[in-house]
Amino acid sequence: MHYALKPSLFKGDTYLSYLPLYIRLEYNLVNALFVSGITIGFGTDIDTYLLSAPYNSKVCPVSYGDIQSFQPSILFGIRPWWDMIHGKVLQVVADRPAIEQKEFWYYLEKKREVVAGMFPRLASLSYLFEKWGHIQEIRNGFFGERIRWIGVTCSMMTAEKRELLGLVFGGPKGIMVEGWPLPHLNA
C-alpha cells in the first residue's frame, strides 16, 4: 500500500480519521501514510466535534470542529458521518439564492461529465466549474482549502451520495475512494 500511494502523496499532506485502526484497510492505510511521513490525526466525538459552526450547533461559534482544526488533505470516514455531511450539503445548497442553486447543480453536472471522461479537453476547466458553481466555496466552508482526497469504509452508501460527496469534496479528481471492512467482504 505504501508503494502504491507514494506517488500520490505530497509532503504537506495530513490524514484525519474517526475510528482509529477500526478495520484492516485503515490499519494498513495509517501505517502506509505514517511510513510516507504524513501527519496523522484521529478525531473525537463524531456528533459533537466533527464539523465547525454554522454546520454544527453543538460547537461554540468561535471554535472549530475537528476537520477545520486539523485541516486534513486526506479524510477517510464512516458512513454515518458521511450521511450527516451529505444532508448538510443539501441544506447549504437549498439555503442559497435560487440562481446560486441553479449554478451549483449545472456546474456540478459539468464537473461530473469531465470527471467521467466525457469531455477530456475540458478537464483543465474543472476548477472554473468549481468556482462558477460555488462548489469550491462550499467545500472550503466544510473542510477548508486543503482537502483533496476523501474515502468511505464501505459501499453501503448509495452511489448517488458517494458521487455527490466526491464531486463536492473530492478535489480535482472528484471521486470518493471506497474500502470495505472485513465483515462486508463476503456480502
Backbone bond lengths (Angstrom), bond angles and torsions (degrees), N, CA, C in turn:
res aa  C-N    CA-C-N  psi(-1)  N-CA   C-N-CA  omega(-1)  CA-C   N-CA-C  phi
1 M - - - 1.451 - - 1.535 109.68 -
2 H 1.334 116.87 -39.78 1.469 120.89 179.40 1.529 110.45 -57.34
3 Y 1.314 117.25 -47.35 1.465 120.53 -177.51 1.532 111.93 -71.25
4 A 1.301 116.99 -31.02 1.468 120.05 178.09 1.531 110.95 -70.81
5 L 1.335 117.31 -36.88 1.460 121.56 -176.76 1.525 113.54 -84.58
6 K 1.312 116.76 -28.51 1.468 121.44 -171.29 1.530 114.56 -49.39
7 P 1.345 120.52 -44.60 1.469 118.55 -179.80 1.534 114.03 -65.01
8 S 1.335 117.69 -21.48 1.467 121.66 -177.44 1.520 113.51 -92.92
9 L 1.316 117.14 -7.58 1.458 120.94 -174.93 1.524 110.95 -95.16
10 F 1.339 115.34 145.84 1.457 121.64 178.02 1.523 109.28 -112.17
11 K 1.305 115.66 157.30 1.464 121.25 -176.66 1.530 112.58 -57.62
12 G 1.317 118.56 -38.02 1.462 121.88 -176.66 1.522 114.56 -90.27
13 D 1.332 119.30 8.74 1.466 121.33 -178.64 1.525 111.64 -63.63
14 T 1.330 114.65 147.03 1.460 122.28 173.54 1.527 107.72 -132.61
15 Y 1.317 115.73 146.97 1.465 121.97 -176.84 1.526 109.08 -121.53
16 L 1.329 116.60 131.50 1.458 121.90 177.39 1.514 109.46 -124.52
17 S 1.332 115.83 133.60 1.452 121.22 179.17 1.525 109.06 -138.75
18 Y 1.335 115.61 161.48 1.458 120.33 -178.42 1.511 115.48 -110.94
19 L 1.283 118.81 -17.91 1.462 120.60 177.35 1.520 107.64 -122.35
20 P 1.315 117.53 84.75 1.459 118.93 -174.12 1.522 112.31 -57.43
21 L 1.319 114.15 119.80 1.459 122.76 175.50 1.527 113.15 57.40
22 Y 1.324 116.81 33.09 1.458 122.98 -178.24 1.522 112.64 -67.07
23 I 1.282 116.41 -37.48 1.461 120.03 -178.07 1.523 108.64 -128.33
24 R 1.311 116.81 161.66 1.458 122.01 -179.08 1.533 111.32 -59.15
25 L 1.326 117.30 -40.52 1.459 120.62 178.87 1.520 110.34 -58.11
26 E 1.329 116.86 -47.43 1.455 118.89 -178.44 1.520 111.51 -68.29
27 Y 1.312 116.97 -37.69 1.467 120.16 176.52 1.524 110.02 -57.22
28 N 1.328 116.57 -47.14 1.464 120.56 178.74 1.531 111.33 -67.52
29 L 1.329 116.92 -39.98 1.455 120.70 179.43 1.530 110.65 -62.36
30 V 1.327 117.28 -46.79 1.465 121.00 179.55 1.528 110.37 -60.29
31 N 1.320 117.40 -44.24 1.461 119.94 179.23 1.525 111.67 -65.09
32 A 1.321 117.65 -40.87 1.464 120.63 178.75 1.523 110.80 -64.16
33 L 1.325 117.07 -41.55 1.458 120.70 178.61 1.529 110.88 -68.28
34 F 1.318 116.14 -39.23 1.461 120.83 178.33 1.531 110.70 -61.29
35 V 1.323 116.86 -46.89 1.460 121.77 178.51 1.532 110.82 -62.64
36 S 1.320 116.74 -30.21 1.468 121.06 179.82 1.530 112.45 -80.83
37 G 1.330 117.31 -3.94 1.457 120.57 178.22 1.517 114.84 86.50
38 I 1.327 117.38 17.16 1.464 122.33 -179.49 1.530 109.41 -81.71
39 T 1.328 116.93 138.45 1.460 121.58 175.24 1.519 108.48 -71.89
40 I 1.331 115.94 130.95 1.465 121.50 -175.17 1.523 109.39 -118.33
41 G 1.335 116.28 135.55 1.455 120.89 177.69 1.516 110.56 -136.83
42 F 1.319 115.73 151.80 1.454 121.13 177.00 1.518 108.17 -121.75
43 G 1.329 115.75 133.32 1.448 121.40 -177.18 1.508 112.72 -75.45
44 T 1.315 114.38 176.07 1.455 121.48 -179.85 1.525 108.95 -102.62
45 D 1.301 118.06 -142.39 1.452 122.96 -177.75 1.538 110.62 -63.12
46 I 1.320 116.63 122.31 1.463 121.65 -173.77 1.526 112.47 -57.57
47 D 1.313 117.62 -55.47 1.466 120.99 -174.36 1.521 112.76 -64.33
48 T 1.317 116.71 -34.19 1.449 119.89 -174.19 1.518 113.54 -88.02
49 Y 1.310 118.31 -38.82 1.461 119.68 -168.49 1.523 116.21 -121.36
50 L 1.303 119.87 4.82 1.463 120.97 -176.62 1.526 112.05 -62.91
51 L 1.323 116.87 -58.20 1.459 121.90 -175.74 1.523 111.37 -105.07
52 S 1.318 115.44 160.60 1.465 121.91 176.45 1.525 109.76 -91.54
53 A 1.323 115.99 168.53 1.459 121.07 171.83 1.528 107.26 -66.04
54 P 1.295 120.76 146.25 1.454 130.54 8.91 1.529 113.79 -90.49
55 Y 1.339 118.07 3.57 1.464 121.44 -177.61 1.522 112.35 -79.77
56 N 1.323 116.93 -10.32 1.450 121.09 -177.16 1.530 108.90 -137.53
57 S 1.314 116.90 111.93 1.467 121.15 -177.67 1.529 112.28 -75.96
58 K 1.336 118.08 -12.24 1.463 121.11 -178.99 1.525 112.78 -84.26
59 V 1.330 117.12 -11.81 1.460 121.04 -179.57 1.520 108.65 -98.52
60 C 1.316 115.98 139.02 1.465 121.31 176.76 1.528 108.77 -57.05
61 P 1.325 119.28 133.67 1.464 121.91 -176.78 1.533 114.89 -56.57
62 V 1.336 118.04 -23.81 1.465 119.97 -179.13 1.526 112.91 -96.83
63 S 1.341 116.95 1.94 1.461 119.21 177.79 1.524 109.29 -113.50
64 Y 1.308 116.15 173.75 1.456 121.30 -177.85 1.509 110.91 -115.28
65 G 1.340 115.25 151.17 1.452 120.94 171.25 1.521 109.20 -78.20
66 D 1.315 115.42 179.73 1.466 120.83 -176.68 1.520 112.92 -58.58
67 I 1.324 117.23 -42.26 1.462 119.95 -176.05 1.524 110.74 -66.33
68 Q 1.322 117.91 -48.28 1.465 120.19 179.81 1.528 111.57 -66.81
69 S 1.318 117.52 -33.70 1.464 120.39 -179.90 1.523 111.45 -69.97
70 F 1.321 116.70 -44.90 1.468 121.31 -174.74 1.527 112.36 -84.12
71 Q 1.337 117.31 -25.54 1.471 122.29 -179.03 1.530 111.97 51.96
72 P 1.348 118.05 58.90 1.471 118.80 -178.02 1.522 112.10 -70.38
73 S 1.312 115.47 151.78 1.459 120.31 170.45 1.530 108.94 -100.48
74 I 1.329 116.19 -20.05 1.470 122.53 177.09 1.526 106.79 -126.60
75 L 1.314 116.19 128.37 1.461 121.24 -176.82 1.520 108.27 -135.76
76 F 1.317 116.70 119.17 1.456 121.72 -178.61 1.509 107.03 -122.00
77 G 1.337 118.33 121.45 1.455 119.35 -173.06 1.511 114.59 -135.38
78 I 1.295 113.97 -171.88 1.453 122.39 -177.61 1.522 109.80 -106.58
79 R 1.306 114.51 159.81 1.460 120.80 -175.24 1.532 113.84 -56.83
80 P 1.355 120.32 -44.64 1.474 118.40 -176.53 1.524 113.62 -56.73
81 W 1.328 118.01 -41.87 1.462 115.41 -178.76 1.507 112.41 -82.37
82 W 1.330 120.50 -22.96 1.466 120.00 170.83 1.528 109.59 -68.84
83 D 1.340 117.04 -35.98 1.471 120.04 175.34 1.526 110.59 -61.71
84 M 1.343 116.74 -42.39 1.457 121.19 178.58 1.534 110.38 -63.09
85 I 1.321 116.60 -45.60 1.468 120.49 -179.64 1.524 110.48 -65.15
86 H 1.319 117.85 -39.25 1.467 122.01 178.16 1.528 109.93 -57.54
87 G 1.323 116.41 -47.45 1.470 120.25 178.83 1.522 112.57 -61.58
88 K 1.326 116.22 -39.58 1.461 120.28 179.69 1.530 111.71 -69.60
89 V 1.329 117.97 -34.84 1.471 120.93 176.22 1.518 109.69 -63.18
90 L 1.336 116.82 -46.44 1.462 120.02 178.61 1.524 111.20 -60.59
91 Q 1.341 116.75 -37.74 1.463 120.62 178.88 1.527 111.23 -68.07
92 V 1.339 116.92 -41.16 1.472 120.96 178.72 1.528 109.74 -61.48
93 V 1.330 117.03 -42.21 1.467 120.58 178.64 1.528 109.92 -66.04
94 A 1.321 117.42 -43.20 1.465 121.24 -179.03 1.531 112.15 -65.28
95 D 1.322 117.93 -27.77 1.469 121.81 -179.58 1.528 112.68 -81.18
96 R 1.310 118.22 -8.94 1.468 121.32 -179.58 1.528 110.05 -81.02
97 P 1.326 117.28 160.80 1.473 119.75 175.77 1.533 110.89 -58.67
98 A 1.306 116.34 153.68 1.469 121.92 -175.43 1.522 112.90 -54.66
99 I 1.324 118.33 -39.47 1.465 121.05 -178.81 1.531 110.64 -65.67
100 E 1.342 117.47 -39.01 1.461 121.01 178.41 1.527 111.20 -69.83
101 Q 1.332 117.16 -35.24 1.467 119.91 175.43 1.522 110.31 -61.58
102 K 1.327 115.14 -46.54 1.459 120.32 -179.89 1.528 110.45 -61.38
103 E 1.332 117.27 -43.87 1.467 121.12 178.54 1.522 110.94 -63.22
104 F 1.340 116.50 -42.15 1.459 120.11 179.72 1.518 110.59 -57.21
105 W 1.317 118.67 -53.95 1.464 121.46 -176.07 1.532 111.76 -67.47
106 Y 1.325 117.23 -35.63 1.466 120.39 178.67 1.537 110.89 -64.88
107 Y 1.323 117.20 -50.80 1.463 120.06 -176.98 1.523 112.55 -76.21
108 L 1.331 117.66 -24.05 1.461 119.75 172.63 1.525 109.63 -65.05
109 E 1.337 116.19 -40.67 1.469 120.69 176.88 1.527 110.49 -64.32
110 K 1.325 117.47 -40.22 1.474 121.18 177.73 1.529 110.34 -62.96
111 K 1.329 116.34 -42.47 1.463 119.76 178.11 1.527 110.48 -64.25
112 R 1.342 116.80 -40.26 1.469 120.48 178.40 1.521 110.51 -59.32
113 E 1.315 116.79 -43.62 1.468 121.09 179.47 1.528 111.28 -63.38
114 V 1.320 117.16 -40.86 1.468 120.82 179.26 1.529 110.29 -67.09
115 V 1.340 116.79 -45.29 1.467 121.15 179.69 1.527 110.38 -62.02
116 A 1.323 116.94 -36.65 1.469 120.98 179.40 1.520 112.32 -73.86
117 G 1.333 117.27 -6.98 1.461 120.67 177.70 1.517 114.52 85.90
118 M 1.327 117.41 13.27 1.460 120.38 -178.35 1.532 112.02 -69.24
119 F 1.328 116.12 -33.90 1.469 120.95 -178.25 1.524 109.26 -131.17
120 P 1.332 118.10 78.06 1.459 120.57 -175.27 1.529 113.88 -59.12
121 R 1.332 117.04 -29.98 1.464 119.26 -179.76 1.526 112.28 -70.97
122 L 1.326 117.58 -18.10 1.468 120.97 179.42 1.530 112.75 -91.91
123 A 1.337 117.08 -1.58 1.469 120.10 -176.41 1.520 112.07 -56.42
124 S 1.322 117.32 -35.38 1.464 119.78 179.94 1.532 112.09 -71.55
125 L 1.320 117.61 -13.59 1.469 121.16 179.40 1.531 112.94 -93.04
126 S 1.323 116.83 1.36 1.457 120.73 -177.66 1.527 111.74 -54.97
127 Y 1.329 116.69 -38.05 1.464 119.28 -179.80 1.532 111.44 -65.53
128 L 1.342 117.51 -30.44 1.470 120.15 176.28 1.521 111.06 -70.43
129 F 1.335 116.72 -39.07 1.461 120.04 176.40 1.522 109.85 -59.80
130 E 1.349 115.88 -40.61 1.468 119.97 179.10 1.529 111.00 -64.58
131 K 1.316 116.40 -38.82 1.469 120.13 -179.91 1.527 110.95 -71.67
132 W 1.323 116.77 -51.56 1.459 120.94 -176.88 1.525 112.41 -65.80
133 G 1.315 117.43 -31.56 1.458 121.57 -179.45 1.516 113.80 -91.11
134 H 1.351 117.79 4.49 1.465 123.55 178.89 1.532 111.80 65.13
135 I 1.336 117.50 16.12 1.468 121.76 -179.01 1.521 109.68 -67.21
136 Q 1.326 116.58 -47.35 1.460 120.68 -179.83 1.527 110.88 -61.97
137 E 1.306 117.30 -40.04 1.466 122.35 178.72 1.534 110.77 -61.16
138 I 1.317 116.88 -43.01 1.464 121.03 179.08 1.524 110.29 -67.45
139 R 1.344 116.84 -45.31 1.476 121.10 178.77 1.527 110.22 -58.50
140 N 1.344 117.04 -46.24 1.461 120.22 -179.31 1.522 111.59 -64.43
141 G 1.333 117.10 -34.63 1.459 120.65 177.76 1.519 112.33 -63.64
142 F 1.313 116.77 -38.89 1.462 121.36 179.95 1.524 112.00 -81.79
143 F 1.342 117.37 -48.81 1.461 121.40 -166.44 1.521 115.56 -121.71
144 G 1.315 118.74 3.19 1.457 119.33 -176.77 1.518 110.95 80.94
145 E 1.305 116.40 -172.11 1.456 121.06 -172.74 1.519 114.64 -92.73
146 R 1.327 118.53 -6.33 1.461 120.14 -172.39 1.529 115.08 -93.60
147 I 1.320 118.85 -18.66 1.460 120.81 -172.86 1.526 110.62 -61.98
148 R 1.354 117.15 132.20 1.455 120.88 179.62 1.516 112.96 -142.40
149 W 1.340 116.80 -11.07 1.449 119.21 -177.09 1.524 108.06 -146.16
150 I 1.328 117.42 119.58 1.471 121.14 179.40 1.518 109.17 -122.87
151 G 1.330 115.41 155.98 1.458 119.72 -179.96 1.504 111.86 -150.28
152 V 1.313 114.47 163.79 1.460 122.15 178.57 1.524 107.44 -132.37
153 T 1.344 116.14 147.89 1.457 119.54 -172.19 1.524 115.15 -79.25
154 C 1.307 118.64 -13.79 1.464 118.08 178.71 1.518 110.22 -154.36
155 S 1.306 115.38 163.32 1.464 120.64 -175.57 1.518 113.01 -90.07
156 M 1.301 118.46 17.14 1.464 120.49 -178.12 1.523 111.91 -73.04
157 M 1.328 117.90 -9.70 1.456 121.82 176.47 1.529 107.93 -80.62
158 T 1.308 116.97 146.05 1.465 119.33 -179.27 1.522 110.58 -65.52
159 A 1.309 115.92 152.01 1.461 121.41 179.98 1.527 110.89 -60.80
160 E 1.327 117.52 -35.43 1.461 121.25 -179.84 1.524 111.51 -63.84
161 K 1.342 116.49 -42.23 1.462 119.92 178.68 1.521 110.45 -65.83
162 R 1.338 116.72 -46.02 1.467 120.20 179.81 1.521 110.63 -60.51
163 E 1.336 116.73 -40.45 1.454 120.08 -179.27 1.531 110.97 -65.16
164 L 1.331 117.27 -47.07 1.463 120.70 179.50 1.523 110.63 -60.77
165 L 1.326 117.42 -48.35 1.460 120.99 -179.89 1.525 111.30 -62.45
166 G 1.318 116.74 -40.32 1.461 119.94 177.96 1.513 111.95 -64.00
167 L 1.326 117.22 -44.40 1.465 120.58 -179.17 1.526 112.46 -66.39
168 V 1.329 116.80 -35.50 1.466 119.61 -179.36 1.528 110.98 -81.84
169 F 1.326 117.87 -44.65 1.467 120.83 -171.56 1.517 114.81 -107.57
170 G 1.327 118.34 -11.76 1.458 121.09 -173.08 1.510 115.85 -82.90
171 G 1.322 117.65 18.63 1.454 120.50 176.29 1.518 112.84 66.06
172 P 1.328 116.91 -157.68 1.467 120.74 -174.78 1.528 114.06 -61.50
173 K 1.332 117.31 -32.32 1.470 119.78 -179.22 1.519 111.73 -78.32
174 G 1.324 116.03 -20.90 1.457 120.91 173.80 1.510 116.01 61.09
175 I 1.337 117.26 37.24 1.465 119.19 179.75 1.520 110.60 -125.93
176 M 1.314 115.14 160.12 1.454 122.08 172.89 1.521 106.97 -114.85
177 V 1.317 116.83 120.41 1.455 122.41 -178.81 1.518 108.39 -74.09
178 E 1.339 116.57 140.72 1.460 121.31 179.57 1.518 111.29 -114.10
179 G 1.320 115.08 143.62 1.452 121.27 171.58 1.515 107.83 -138.11
180 W 1.318 117.68 161.13 1.454 120.24 -177.31 1.518 110.22 -125.06
181 P 1.350 117.49 131.82 1.454 118.66 173.45 1.525 110.17 -72.29
182 L 1.288 117.03 159.66 1.461 122.17 -175.96 1.529 114.21 -53.10
183 P 1.367 119.98 -41.54 1.468 118.50 -179.10 1.525 113.81 -60.22
184 H 1.355 118.42 -23.07 1.451 120.49 -176.48 1.527 113.34 -94.51
185 L 1.321 118.04 -4.07 1.455 120.37 -177.51 1.527 112.07 -66.51
186 N 1.344 117.68 -29.41 1.456 119.31 -179.19 1.533 112.95 -97.93
187 A 1.343 117.37 5.22 1.466 120.73 -178.96 1.526 110.37 -85.85
